[in-house]
Amino acid sequence: MLATRMKRISSSPTMKGLVAAQRLRQAGFDVVDLSAGEPDFPTPEHVKAAAHAAIDANLTKYTANTGTPELKRAIAARYKTDYGVEYGDAEIIVSAGGKQALVNTALVLFDEGDEVVTHAPGWPTIFEQIKFTGATPVIVRTRAEDGFTLTANAVLEALTPRTKAIVINSPCNPTGAVISEAEMVRIADAAARRGIWVVLDLCYEKLIYDPQPHNLPRILDERMRDRAIITGTASKTYAMTGWRCGWALGPREVIAACGALQSHSTSNVCSITQRASVSALTGPQDCVTEMLDEYRRRRDLIWELVTAESRIRCVKPAGAFYLFVDVSDLLSPEGLRTSAAVADALLEQYHVVVTAGEGFDAPGFLRLSYATSAERLREAAKRFHDFVEMAEKRHPAARV
């Protein structure tokens, strides 16, 4: 009944927690939701004020399919200020979130038979988008003992004559790992020599906790501008997930193709959202710093609480707002056999919602979002520890 292409993809596993949390809340339970991949902060006041002003000014009509000139200029100015790179109007497209920017890119670049190198643990949408185009995702594995950091050696070893592109997400969802500039240089140089595209997902670009060089756009601009696509979003930086505003920057031909595709799907991003996003990008940025500082406090809190349990291991993330927790010591043939089973048990018995590592191609792990209050994080940690104690009592030799 369905088109054959639908057999290539599956639904997003990160949405499962949202549905489960809603079900339990409706049943009257006190749910601690650590599955959310979005900020819990309100959108900044000056951004909301710009949206109200746009409505009052009746800016409620269609805009240019690829985005308003005003918003494109704001995006270009932000990247010039932050990274020292310059992009013109024809090299920028505004899309309905970073996810659409990425799928547009995948659809206009990848063909049947192509191979696209990316990394795991990683965001499942990237894997699914590659498969949807008919290309094959080639997964480079990162390891907890290395802080889940992506290395050039691992990427370069995965390249073949069929490699069309490399897709990199930094900071990474779900691990929070950040690729170093030195590794990015090596990848860019090799890709340029071979004529391979590099697609860079910078969704969490403003959520890096400790000072470290991370000017990846500049590296791509200097070494392979004609084969590089940079995607970004207002969602995480400005707490605007529901507004749906993302963008892609790249060569004119690719951006024009993305525009043609978008013209036959969603057309322009909401006109009110675009005006609000201009305010976000060009207005005061202290709100970004304030949110980052709070995330850092939460990261340190939940990491200390969770790792106080000796049977749990976790790398402290360098960016984003997730802990990626190794729960393999809780697994056993007689008890909970998979991290998905652990997530289900936490949900049903202790009403804590987390995302199983299987969704990120990383069985044995759980993703815990700390985009919630310190109070709820403490409650989640308490319930998690109670769960671990109960699991140990039931199956004291739980080891894999």
HELIX and SHEET records of a PDB file:
HELIX    1   1 THR A    4  ARG A    8  5                                   5    
HELIX    2   2 PRO A   13  MET A   15  5                                   3    
HELIX    3   3 LYS A   16  GLN A   26  1                                  11    
HELIX    4   4 GLU A   45  ASP A   56  1                                  12    
HELIX    5   5 PRO A   69  TYR A   83  1                                  15    
HELIX    6   6 ASP A   89  GLU A   91  5                                   3    
HELIX    7   7 GLY A   97  LEU A  109  1                                  13    
HELIX    8   8 PRO A  124  PHE A  132  1                                   9    
HELIX    9   9 ALA A  144  ASP A  146  5                                   3    
HELIX   10  10 ALA A  152  GLU A  157  1                                   6    
HELIX   11  11 GLU A  181  ARG A  194  1                                  14    
HELIX   12  12 LEU A  216  MET A  224  1                                   9    
HELIX   13  13 ARG A  225  ARG A  227  5                                   3    
HELIX   14  14 THR A  241  TRP A  243  5                                   3    
HELIX   15  15 ARG A  252  SER A  263  1                                  12    
HELIX   16  16 SER A  271  THR A  282  1                                  12    
HELIX   17  17 ASP A  286  THR A  307  1                                  22    
HELIX   18  18 SER A  328  LEU A  330  5                                   3    
HELIX   19  19 SER A  339  TYR A  350  1                                  12    
HELIX   20  20 GLY A  357  PHE A  360  5                                   4    
HELIX   21  21 ALA A  374  ARG A  394  1                                  21    
SHEET    1   A 2 VAL A  32  ASP A  33  0                                        
SHEET    2   A 2 VAL A 352  VAL A 353  1                                        
SHEET    1   B 7 ILE A  92  SER A  95  0                                        
SHEET    2   B 7 GLY A 246  LEU A 249 -1                                        
SHEET    3   B 7 ALA A 228  THR A 233 -1                                        
SHEET    4   B 7 TRP A 197  ASP A 201  1                                        
SHEET    5   B 7 THR A 163  ASN A 169  1                                        
SHEET    6   B 7 GLU A 115  ALA A 120  1                                        
SHEET    7   B 7 THR A 136  ARG A 141  1                                        
SHEET    1   C 4 ARG A 313  CYS A 314  0                                        
SHEET    2   C 4 TYR A 322  ASP A 326 -1                                        
SHEET    3   C 4 PHE A 365  SER A 369 -1                                        
SHEET    4   C 4 THR A 355  ALA A 356 -1                                        
END                                                                             
